[in-house]
Amino acid sequence: MVKIDLITGFLGSGKTTFIKKYVSYLVGKGYNVGILENDYGAVNVDMMLLQDVMGENCHAEMVAGGCGEDCHKRRFKTKLIAMGMSGYDRVIVEPSGIFDVDEFFDVLHEEPLDRWYEVGSIISIVDAGLDRDMSRQSRYVLASEVANCGTLVMSKVQDASEDEKRSTIEYINEVLTEFQCKRQFGDDVLEKNWDDFTDDDFEGFMSTGYKLNDYVKLWFKQSDVFNSVYIMNKVMPQERLETIVRDIFADKIYSDFSFWGNKQQEQEVTMLTPVKAIKGEDNIITQREKAGRDLFSTAVSKVRQPIESFFNWLNEKTNIQRAMKVRSTFGLLVH
């Protein structure tokens, strides 16, 4: 049977960073590893972050969200069936930060997964500076993620004081008590700088298993409580943003203005766009250059149009991003 590990933790806790280290160790030991990114959001950023561990003995699959919880669960099962026939020695599941661990066990108890997979380790990642300002639903998710884990691993310990780490463990224990779970954590929490992980640590992760504990189930619809938010981490004055937006959306076909010219120099890329008519150009020059310009513009358009069609289709199917349909500065800022 294929060993399957579950790595849980809130968004930003360090799940993906941990998986990169864990997978690198497994691949180094000769294991054939499959990673399943199981997210409710329509965009899975973690898949991009895992690219540097992909290779001959490590492949990643994704379950895209945005289709409802029941549909998402079916996709999760279907993807596990496909991965079960791919010859992996170990499958590692990284769920969303709001994952109810019951779903993991429920799916693995269904045919044919109950004959193909064996739960290896459940590892829960918690930030040493865990935010205490949580809704009841978020506290339930935290309890669900840590109640059954074989090992609770604290992240970012080098940035936290001893008091902060103790406070985080106390808070986790309070949340477990809130949902009537008898499990409590103490010295069994792994508090270690991840750069100092040893082979013994990784071997421990492989064999830590899981611990079944009862807790009160809190029923709620995740889409009613949690939402995906996209953040552009770029500090920019509003006046500058409005200027750029006006330039970009003034003509959505052509982009040969100074903004993109600067970006090409910064990122060392070449941007090819259809030739834009030059206002005030002498008619003789326009006629002389017409054939060459038309031929170039046609070539660029033939490359561009299939790409635009693909992203159009992707946007329509997933609602990933609607900014492409905005036609005004105000509309973009509202979006």
Rosetta blueprint (number, residue, H / E / L):
1 M L
2 V E
3 K E
4 I E
5 D E
6 L E
7 I E
8 T E
9 G L
10 F L
11 L L
12 G L
13 S L
14 G L
15 K H
16 T H
17 T H
18 F H
19 I H
20 K H
21 K H
22 Y H
23 V H
24 S H
25 Y H
26 L H
27 V H
28 G H
29 K L
30 G L
31 Y L
32 N L
33 V E
34 G E
35 I E
36 L E
37 E E
38 N E
39 D L
40 Y L
41 G L
42 A L
43 V L
44 N L
45 V H
46 D H
47 M H
48 M H
49 L H
50 L L
51 Q H
52 D H
53 V H
54 M L
55 G E
56 E L
57 N L
58 C E
59 H E
60 A E
61 E E
62 M E
63 V E
64 A L
65 G L
66 G L
67 C L
68 G L
69 E H
70 D H
71 C H
72 H H
73 K H
74 R H
75 R H
76 F H
77 K H
78 T H
79 K H
80 L H
81 I H
82 A H
83 M H
84 G H
85 M L
86 S L
87 G L
88 Y L
89 D L
90 R E
91 V E
92 I E
93 V E
94 E E
95 P E
96 S L
97 G L
98 I L
99 F L
100 D L
101 V H
102 D H
103 E H
104 F H
105 F H
106 D H
107 V H
108 L H
109 H L
110 E L
111 E L
112 P L
113 L H
114 D H
115 R H
116 W H
117 Y E
118 E E
119 V E
120 G E
121 S E
122 I E
123 I E
124 S E
125 I E
126 V E
127 D E
128 A L
129 G L
130 L L
131 D L
132 R L
133 D L
134 M L
135 S L
136 R H
137 Q H
138 S H
139 R H
140 Y H
141 V H
142 L H
143 A H
144 S H
145 E H
146 V H
147 A H
148 N L
149 C E
150 G L
151 T E
152 L E
153 V E
154 M E
155 S E
156 K L
157 V H
158 Q H
159 D H
160 A L
161 S L
162 E H
163 D H
164 E H
165 K H
166 R H
167 S H
168 T H
169 I H
170 E H
171 Y H
172 I H
173 N H
174 E H
175 V H
176 L H
177 T H
178 E H
179 F L
180 Q L
181 C L
182 K L
183 R L
184 Q L
185 F L
186 G L
187 D L
188 D L
189 V L
190 L E
191 E E
192 K L
193 N L
194 W H
195 D H
196 D H
197 F L
198 T L
199 D H
200 D H
201 D H
202 F H
203 E H
204 G H
205 F H
206 M H
207 S H
208 T L
209 G L
210 Y E
211 K L
212 L L
213 N L
214 D L
215 Y L
216 V L
217 K L
218 L L
219 W L
220 F L
221 K L
222 Q H
223 S H
224 D H
225 V H
226 F L
227 N L
228 S L
229 V L
230 Y L
231 I L
232 M L
233 N L
234 K L
235 V L
236 M L
237 P L
238 Q H
239 E H
240 R H
241 L H
242 E H
243 T H
244 I H
245 V H
246 R H
247 D H
248 I H
249 F H
250 A H
251 D L
252 K L
253 I L
254 Y L
255 S L
256 D L
257 F L
258 S H
259 F H
260 W H
261 G H
262 N H
263 K H
264 Q H
265 Q H
266 E H
267 Q H
268 E L
269 V L
270 T L
271 M L
272 L L
273 T L
274 P L
275 V L
276 K L
277 A L
278 I L
279 K L
280 G L
281 E L
282 D L
283 N H
284 I H
285 I H
286 T H
287 Q H
288 R H
289 E H
290 K H
291 A H
292 G H
293 R H
294 D H
295 L H
296 F H
297 S H
298 T H
299 A H
300 V H
301 S H
302 K H
303 V H
304 R H
305 Q H
306 P H
307 I H
308 E H
309 S H
310 F H
311 F H
312 N H
313 W H
314 L H
315 N H
316 E H
317 K H
318 T H
319 N L
320 I L
321 Q L
322 R L
323 A H
324 M H
325 K H
326 V L
327 R L
328 S L
329 T H
330 F H
331 G H
332 L H
333 L H
334 V H
335 H L
